[in-house]
Each structure stands twice: as structure tokens, then as C-alpha cells.
Amino acid sequence: MGAVTSSMAAKFAFFPPNPPSYGVEVAEETGKLRLTGVENVKENVEVLKLKTKRGNQVVAAYIKNAKASLTLLYSHGNAADLGQMFELFSELSLHLRVNLIGYDYSGYGRSSGKPSEQNTYHDIEAVYRCLEEQYGVKEQDVILYGQSVGSGPTLELASRLPNLRAVVLHSAIASGIRVMYPVKRTYWFDIYKNIDKISLVKCPVLVVHGTSDDVVNWSHGKQLFDLCKEKYEPLWIKGGNHCDLELYPQYIKHLKKFVSAVEKSPHLPSGTVPQTEKARSSTDVRESSRPSIDQREKSRTSADQREMPKLSTESKDIARASVDKRERTRKSVDGCEKPSNATEQQIQPEKGRKSIDRFGGMIRSVGLCNIDCFKPTATAK
């Protein structure tokens, strides 16, 4: 059954960029690995090749932040690779003040092997093991971040680590089959059965999803949030699509708030962190305060209050063009009902485009999803 499932997944779930957007070479002066074809790679970046239990070599990039106490392990979405994601990774490490490690799945970028559901599980395990063994990172200091397809390996690992600090689910899927068909049960041949694993996660979970996501319907994020054991106030971005959430100002604002909250909160055993069962409306509804772990911080640090660097006019035009292009993409086959106004972000998409001015150079992060990434190819049977 596992072979059938992996074969099915490979047919409609994996679209690694071809050719890869970057290269890996050994630097003559240091003897260490480095990325080629990627701009602004600083000295605080280490490039790694990690061997998985299946024998594949996974390429990863570890970004060190001297002010960090937490480490974020980022599993990226479909139709992207490490080179395309590197700029976003650098910005997140800087603005969230975390160490960050990102990686390419088997068959993506310069990682060896072929993409499959099971391989992604072994890939993230190898990266997590590297954090423990090479960098001395403790489980309770790790935040797992899964975007789109990356929510699969993220929740697989999170379900087996009881002492994680936190999890972020960004445009996550409930399961592979549910993206294409609104089924009510889980079938044995389904892939990335996140909906069955989310209740096993024992740490705070932040769910981020766009209300206009035409690849993975907003209902996926809502279902996962409803099933969380340790709820954190979700972020439903009105007008947000599948690959542009980083362009909205509330994205980085809410993410910083979450990271700050879990950083200040001592790690507690499962069941002792206050749940936010009522925290189901978006952050801009301005409702009265609710019992959520994010309310433990009553004021933000000065770093949170600083306005982020602005891009040049040329960069803003590129970002806006990328968003406009996505707006013309066709709709997902998932026709589930959109959320009500009470749970939507009260912000127009035009404002979302301008938010790139507040979040450094993340232009590449907004064009990394194949709109057909969950739909069967013509050869699929």
C-alpha cells in the first residue's frame, strides 16, 4: 500500500523546479560548501548535505542569528527550491530573531533521490537530527514551520515530538485527497493525512491561511485549527491566495507576535498551556481579549516596533506584477465555502501588495507555487 500511495503522490503532488535555481560547490578558501546562483549569502550561513535513512543526500542551509534562542525548521511548499526560498529564509531569521534551517526534499534542488511522501518524512528527520547533533539544539527550542505540501512532513515530525516549542502551518493541507475532493473521511491511499495527525501535536500551533486560496481552500486551515489541542489565535488573511501571504503586513506582525509569545513562555508539558478555543476570529476584528498564550506579552520589544526596511521602487513594481499574475490564475477544484466576514482580515489585496515595503526583500517568495500542484497530471491514472 505504501508503494501505491507514494506512486500516486509522485504523480500529482511534486513539482520540483527544473532546472534547480541554485548550485552547491566547495569554496576553495574555506573548504566548506556554499550556494551558487543565490544573492546575499552572508557569513552566518552554513550549507549542508545531510544523509537520510533512505540514503538520499538532502541539501540544507542553516542561518545563524546571534540574538536567537529558538530555531525554526522550515519545510517549503511545492514548485520551489532552496535557492528560491533563501531570500525569505534570511528575512524571517532576521525579523523573527531565530536561527533558521531550510532544506530541499529528495529530488528537489540539489538534493538527490526522487520526491515521495515517505522520502519527505525521512528528509525532515535528517534535518532535525542535524540540529540536535551538529548544533546542539534541544527539542523544546524548535519551531516547525510547514508551508503547503511542507505541512505534511512538519506534522508527521511534530506528532512524534512531545516537547516541541511550537508549530506554524502556512496554507496547510488537511490531506492530499481533500485538496481535490471534499471527502469526509480518510482513505488508505490518501497522502499527508494531516487531519488525522494534528490532534497528536502537543505544543501551540499557529494556523495561517488566505481566504481566497484557490489551490488549497481556506477550509483546510479551519479544519486543522479546530482540531488543534493547543490553539493559538489563527491568522485568516482576507484576499490572501496560496503564495502571496508574505506580502500582507499582518503576516509578519502576527508571526513575530507568536514567536515572541512562545519564546517568553516556559515550555510546559502537554495540557498545561492555556488553550485559545475562542480565538477563532482574525487578528483585526478587535474583539475583547481572550485566554490565549499570546496575551502573556503586554508590550512588544523595541525590535518589534521598528519599521522594516523599504525596497526600491523597482522591487515594489516586480512584487506587484507577481501578485497581479497570480490573480489571473484559474480557481481550484475545491469549491468549499469561504469564511464569513467575522473571521476574515479586513484588508484589501492592494494593501497586501504594499506590505512588501515593510518586509525586506521577499520578492521571490511570492511566485513559488504551481497552481496545479495538487491536481492530477494528464498521465495520472
PyMOL commands that set and color helices and strands:
alter all, ss='L'
color gray80, all
select helices_A, chain A and resi 2-12+82-96+117-135+139-141+148-158+176-180+194-200+218-227+245-247+249-264+293-296+302-305+313-327+341-343+349-358+363-366
alter helices_A, ss='H'
color red, helices_A
select strands_A, chain A and resi 23-26+33-36+45-51+57-63+71-75+99-103+142-147+166-170+205-210+235-237
alter strands_A, ss='S'
color yellow, strands_A
deselect
rebuild
show_as cartoon
